[in-house]
Each structure stands twice: as C-alpha cells, then as structure tokens.
C-alpha cells in the first residue's frame, strides 16, 4: 500500500495515524518532493474511477493562474488536466491511498481510509 501525502496537511496526518493504529504496512510518498508522472496519475485515476478534475484542488493559487475553472471537462480535455497535475503536484487532492489489491481512495475521511483495505478496521 502507498499513501501520497503532504506532511503539512492535517488530513494526511490523520490518515497516517489511522494506518499506524491499524498496524497497516504502507509506503509514504511525499508527492510534492517526488511528484507522480502523468502516467502514474492516469493509473491512479483509473484505480479511483475518477477524472483528473475530480482530484484537482481548485483553491490553490496555481489553479487560478492556470484558469482551471474555465477548462473543459470532457474526454478530450483529460490529458491537459493530467499534465497540469503532473507539472503542478500541489493541485493533487490528498491524501491518496493505493492498495496492493488494486483499489484506491482519496482518503480525506476516516471511513475512506478504512475502505481501502479490509484489513484496516
């Protein structure tokens, strides 16, 4: 299992605490220091069953600079969004947990953290 975090984020800290309390084995990826590639983002989106705009933090200053609110949200726009996330990882919603069984969640709630694996309860 891998968790993408920003250590300064309270939701990330909570998710890590829940994983630790459950005795889960996981790898931490500080995605601002070790940004995912566009392909890794596509893979995670597939696992999440989401589109790139669904995991984009539109409140970030760079989102305003890029004008993301005006970008299209169709299949033809997907690559543009993925490239923006790869270039500006601060835009990626956090934390994201990818489990060894192929599932993934945006783990912003305790329930989402628990849902990623039947072992975490």
N, C-alpha and C positions, 0 to 999 in steps of 0.2 A: 504494500500500500504506500502511496505517496501523497503528501499534502503540500499544496502550493500555498505559501504564506508570505505575508509581510509581517515581520516580528513586531512592528509598532501597532498593528491592528488588534483591537480588543476581541473581535470575532475569531481571529486566527488564534489568539492566546487561549480563548475558551475551547476551541476545537481541539487544540493540542492537549489541553488539560483533560478533556473528556477521553481522548485516545489514551493518554497516560494512565488515567484512573481505571480504564478498562483493560490495561495491560496489552494494548494493541501494538503490533510491530509495524513500524512505518518509517519512511524516509522523508525528511523535510527538504523541500526545495524553496529557497528564498528567491522567488521568481523575479524580483526586481534586480537582484545581483546575478542571477542565472536565468535570463529570460527564455521562455519557450520559443521554439521555432514556429514558423507558420504551420508546418506540418504537424507539430505536436499540438498546436491549438486546434487544428482541424480534427485530429484524433480525439482530443478531449471533448470537443463539441459533439462528435458522433456518439461517444460514450454517454454524454449528458443528455443527448436528444434535444439539444438546443441550437440556436443560431448565434452567430457572434454578437449581434446586437443585444441578445438576451443576457450576455455576461459582461457587457460593457458598462463601466462606471461613468455615466454621462455627467456627473457632478464634478469631475476632475477638470482643472483649468485647461489641460491639453485637449479635452473633448470640445471645449468652446473654441479653442484656437483652430481646431480642425473642422469645426462646423458640423459635428456629427449629428446634431439634431435634424439637419437638412438632408442627410444621406438617405438614399433609398434602402428599403428593407425587403429585397426580393432575392431570389436565387442568383440573379446576375450581379448583385451588389456584394455577395458573400465574400469573395476574395479581397475586395477592397477593405472590408471590415477586419478580416483576419490579418491582413498586412498591417493595418493600424494597430491592432492588439500586439502583434509581434514587434513592431517598431517602438511602441509606447506601452510596455507591460503594466504601467501604473493604471491603465484603463481596464485591466482584467479584474473582474469581481473576485473576491476572496473570502474565505479560503476555498480551494477546490481540492477534493479528495478523490483520488483514483484508486480503486481497489484491485487486488490481484484477480478477482473473478470477472473483471471487465466492466463493472459498474462504476459510476462516478456521481458525485453530488457537489453542488455549491453548498458548502457546509456552514451556512450562516445561522443555523439554529441547532440546538442540541438534538432535536429529532432528526435533522438531516445528517448529522454526524453518526448517529446510531443506525440510520437507514443504510449506510454504505456497506455495512457488513453484519451478518447475523451473529458474528462473534462479539460485537460491541453491544452491550446491553446495559 
